């Protein structure tokens, strides 16, 4: 089998590590060839805190994926998230020396590179610089300034910042597992690619990815990402609360949450009871489902309110920034019963559960289209999309290939063939530098 059109996504989460192998079929849909999953040890709230355990978990997941697909994995695309990721809005401008010439790629490049020089807090580095909209000589709300005349070029940017050491640790774990790092993607962006439609991104939508250790938020409007945030709570704090509140062990708490848990206490009657076997000959414990859902409800409300605060910070209440498509919930936490109704009740926004099945081939196993695999599916999709473009770019000299322009998600094949300097690779440039750093650190 040709390994050229195959991509592998590695989702390093707080509760699980998923390795997913996929390829594009003749209909442009993604076919999942193999999937491996292991319990994530050594990761806390999206940040690696035990290198050895994380390496073992990665190797286990990769081995499972190789066994189920019969394909040897050499390189992977990794998602980064974690509580150290933050984002900010920034405006910048350049004055062009010759306003008689039209604005070209080079000008936008210069403007974006200027943003990369922003002074960050110690230990932080800019990961993504995403242009929102441009101004040319004071004329606002320009989406594409190339080809226009003007002396002063301004832009609003969405800048994503992360802690260098946390990202390097993930890179080190991947390298030490005997794998090549072929790319790095911000996890909320990967999940968004897997579960959101272009119409939703245009209308305005908030993607909430409730993971094990963190909840990621990505807001889109007019097809452009406008706001990202990582909230340091996820499904495991709910499990922790059940464990403390019912005085049971973690494994039992997790099973209780999955099997009987509900985010809406009114659903359960007082006389519904579940019996849990006691430890080593002790008496079994009886827990009422009403109490269980009260514990879950309190924590889920806290998570949703934190996310809603971020949506308000973005400016959702302004008419121009209204999110018409509402909220899409994904990640393992989205499988909790009645969570959709609770989110609608708290935020007053339309809500749906996001399944990553839109881009998948029709015969995909129903387990794989679960919201918990949204990030892994998104990582593979991103990698498959960038593969043909990457081949195009490598046919030009390294000099040309490195002079990239700002993010433009709708670049199609023909455009790439016409223009060697394809315009979606700010983050790739950063990833290249980062891979170089890892190679030198060997």
N, C-alpha and C positions, 0 to 999 in steps of 0.2 A: 504493500500500500504506500502511495506517495505520502511522504511526511511533510511536504511543502504546505498543503492546505489544512494541516492539523494544528490546533492551538490548545494549550493547557492553561487553565486558570487555577490559581491557588488562593483560596480564601482562608486567611489565618485569623480565626475568630477567638473569642474568649472561651466559648464552650466547645466548639468543634473546629476541626481543620478539614476543608473539603478540597480535593484535587479533582478537577473535571476535564476530561478530554473531549474535544468537539471538532467537527469539521463542517464546512458549508456543503450542502448537497446541490444538485443541479437546479433546484427551484429557489436558491438563495436563502433557504432556511437552514437553521443549525441542527446538526444531527449529533446527539450525545453518544460517544463511542464507549466511554467508560467513566466510572465515578468512584472515588475512594473517600472514606470518611473516617476520621479518628477523633478520639476525645482530646480536646486541647488542654495540655498541661503546660504550665509555664507562661501563660498569657493572662494578664489582668487588665480588664477594661481596654482591650485592644492594644495594650503595650506589653512587649516581651519582658518578663521579669525572671525567667530562667532559661538560659540559652540551650542547655543540654536537653531538658525535657521538651522544649519546642522542636528541636532538631528531630528527636525520636518521633514525636507526633507527626511531623511533616513526612518523615520517611515512611511511617505506617500508612498514611493517607495515599501517598504516591504509589506505594507498593500495591495497595488494594486496587487503585485505578489501573495500574499496569496489568494486574492479574485479570480484572474483568474485561479489559479491552485487547490484551495481547500486544500492546504497543509499548515500546520502551520510551520513557519520558526523559528528555534531555534538558529542555528549557521551559520555564513557566512565566506567566504574567501574574504579578502579585498585587493584591489590593492593600492599600493602607488606609487605616482609620485610627480610632483611638482618641482618648481624651485630650491629647496634646494638639489636635488639629483645630485651628480657628481661622476665621476669615474676616476680611475687612474691606471696606469700600475706599477707593482712592482715585483722585482725579489728577491728571498730569497733562502737560502740553509741550509741544516743540515749536520753535519758529523756523520756518523753512527759509533757506538762503535765496532760493529763486522761485518766486511765486508765479512766474510765467510758465513753469513746467507743471504738469499734472502730478497729483499725489500718487506715489507708487508703493509697492511692497516695502521698499527700503525705508520709507518714512514711517510706516506703521511699525516696522521692525525696531527703528531707532526709538520710537515712543515707548514700545513695550520693554525694550532693554533698559530704558531709563527707570521704569517701575521696578525692575529687578534689582536696581541699586538702592532701593529703600533700606533704611537702617532698621533692622529688626532687634528684638530683645536678644540677649546673649543666648546662644545655643539654638536659635530658631533660623529657619531658612524658608524662602519663598518657594512653594511647590508649583502653584498654578498662577498664571496671570491671564485672566479672561476679560477681554475688552467687552464692554456692554454696549455703549453707543458713542458716537463721535460728534465733534463740533468742528466745523471748518469756518474760520473767520467769524465766529459768533453764531453761525447758523446751526441750530441744535437738532437733536434726534436724527442724525444721519447713521444708517446702519452700515453702509459700505462707502467709504470716502475715496476709494481708488478710482482714479480717472477724473477727479474733480480738481478745479483750480483753487488755490488758497495759500495764504502766508502762514497762518497759525492753525496748527492741528491739535485739537484737544480730545481727550477721551476719559470716560469713567471706567474704572476697572474693578473687577471682583478679584481680590488677591487672597489665595489660600496659603496659610502658613503652617508649618509643622516643626516639631523638634527634631533636629538633625540626628541626635543620638538614637532616638526611638526608631527612626527609619533605617539607620545604619544597622541596628541590631537585627531588624527583620531581614535585611540584605545578607547579613552574616549568617543567619540561620539557614537561609535558602542555599547559600554557597556551600556551607558545611554539610548540607544534606546531599551534596554531589550534584546539584542542579545549577543550570545557567539561568540568570535573571534576564528575560528578554524584554521586560517592561514593567512599569509601576503605574497603577491607576488609583485615583481616589475612590474609595468604595462607594460613597453615595452616588458618584457619577456612573459607576458600573451598574449598580442596582437600577438606576434611572433608565439606563439603556435597555435593561431587560424587561422592565414592566410598564414603562410609560409610552404612550403613542405620541406622534408628532403633534397631533391636534391638541392633546392635553398640554404639551409644553408651550404651544402657542397661546392657548386660552389662559394659562396660569394655573399651576398645580404645585402642591407641596408633597414631596415624597418622604414618608416617615419609615425608616428601616429599623425595626425593633430587634436588635441582636441580643446576644447573651450578656455582654458586658457594657455595651453602649447603644444609644439610639441615635442614628444618623438622620440628618434632615437636609434635603436639597430642594430649593424653590426655583421653579422655572417660570418665566413669563416672556411672551413674544419669542419663544423658541430658544431663549438664552438663559443660562443659569444665573440667577440673581443673588442667591444667598445659600451658604452652607453652614452647618453647625453640627457639632458632636456633643451629645449630652451624656455625661458619665453614669447613666443608669440603663439597665436593660433587663432581660428576662431573669437573670440570676439573682437580682435583688428581690424579685417576687418570690423565688424559691427560698431564698434566705429568710424572708419574713414568715413563710409557711413553716419552715423548719423551727424557727424561734417560737412562733405563736402556738404551734401544736406540739412542741417538744418531741420532734421525730428526727430521723437522720435525713441527710440531704437527698439520698437516692429516693427515699419514700416521698419526700416533699416534691421532687421533680415529677414523679409518676402521678401523684395526686393532682398537681397543676395541669398536666397534660390530659389526664383521663376525666377528671371531674371539675376542673377549674372553670370559673366563669367570672367575667368582669362586672357582672350585673347581679347584685345580691338578691333582688326581688324575684329572680327566676326560681330560686330553690325554696322548697317548703321546709318548715322547721323540723319535720320528722324524718327528713332524708339523712341517713347516717351511713358513713363508710367506716369499716373496721380495718385497722392496720395491725398486722402481726407484731407482737412485742419482741424485743431483742433477747435472744438466748433464754427462752423459757419464761420470760416475763408475760404478764397479762397483755392481751391485745388492747389497743387504744381505739376509742370510738370518737370520730370527729363528725360534727354536723356539717353538711355541705353549705349551709347558710353561713356558718362561721368562716369556712374556707373561702367562700366568695367575698366575704366582707374584707378579709385580709388582702386578697388579690385586688379588690376594687380600690382600696385605699392607696396601694402602691401604683396601680395603673393610672389613677387620677393624677398622682404626683408627676409621673412621667409625661402624661399628655399635657398637663398644665405648663410644664417646662418647655415643651415643644411649641405650644401655642404662644408662649411668651416670645420665642424666637420668630414665629410667623408675624407677630405684632411688630417686633423690632424691624422686620423687613419693611413694614408699612402696609400690611394687607388691608387696613381700614381705609386707605386712600382709594378714591375711585379708580385712579389710573393704574394702581398696583393690585387691583382686586384679583383674587385667584378663582376664576370662574369654574375651573374643573375640580376645585376643592382639594381633598386629601386622598392620597393613595397609601395604604398601609402595606408593608411587606416585611420580610425577615421572619425568623422563627416565632417571635412574639405576636405576629399578626394572626397566628392560628388559634389564639385564645378565644374561647367562645364569647360572643356578644361584645367583643372589643370595638367592632365597627359602630354599633349603636352608642356605646359610651363616648367614643370620639366625636360622633355627630352631636351628641347631647352637650358635651363640654364646649365644642368650638362653634357649633351651629353651621358647620360646613359640610357639603356633600362628601361622603366617604365611600371608598370601595377597597376591597382587598386586592393587591396586585400579585397576579400569578405570572411567572416568567414564560408563559406558553406562546405568546404572540410570535416570537421569532424561532420557535422550535419546530422541528419536523412533526408531522401529524401522528406518527406512530410512537411518540415519546412516552415512556413509562410515566404513569400518573404521579408516582412518588417524586420524580425529578422535577415536575412542574409545581412543586410545593413552594410557598413563599420563602422558606428557609434556604432555598438554593438560588435565590434571585441574584445575589452578589456573584456567585461562582459562574452562573450563566452569563451575566453581564461582562465579567472579565474575559471569558472565552470569546464572546461577541466582539468586544473591543479589539482583541488581538487578531481575530479573523479579518476585521475591517481594515486594520492597519497593515496587514501582510502584503497585499498586492501593491499598496502605496509604497511600502518600504522597498519592494523590489524595484519600483520605478525610480525611487530616490537614489538607490545605490548605483544605478547605471550612470549617474552624473558624478562629477568629481566631489570629493568630500567637502571642498570649499563651498560649492553651490548648495549641496544638500544641507549644510548647516545654517544657511541664511534663510531661516523660516519666518513665516508671517504669523499673525494671530490665529486663534482657534476659529475654524469655520466648519461646522459639523456637516454641512451639506455638500462638501466637495465630491463631485462624481468622477468616474473613471476618465472621461474625456478631458475634463479640466486638468487632471493630473498629467495626462500625456502632453498637453499643450505647455504646461508650466512646470519646469523642473523644480522650482521652489514651491513645493506644495505647502498649504497654509494651515497646518494643524499641529505644529510640532514643538510648541514652547515647552510643554511638559516633557516631550520626548528628549529635547535638548538637555533638560535638567536630568532626566533619567540616564542619558548617555554619560554625563559628567559623573553621576553617582556610581554607575557601573565601573567607570574608569577608576574612581576612588577605591572601590571594593577590590578591584584587580590589583591595584598597587599596594593595598593593605595586606595582601596575602603573606 
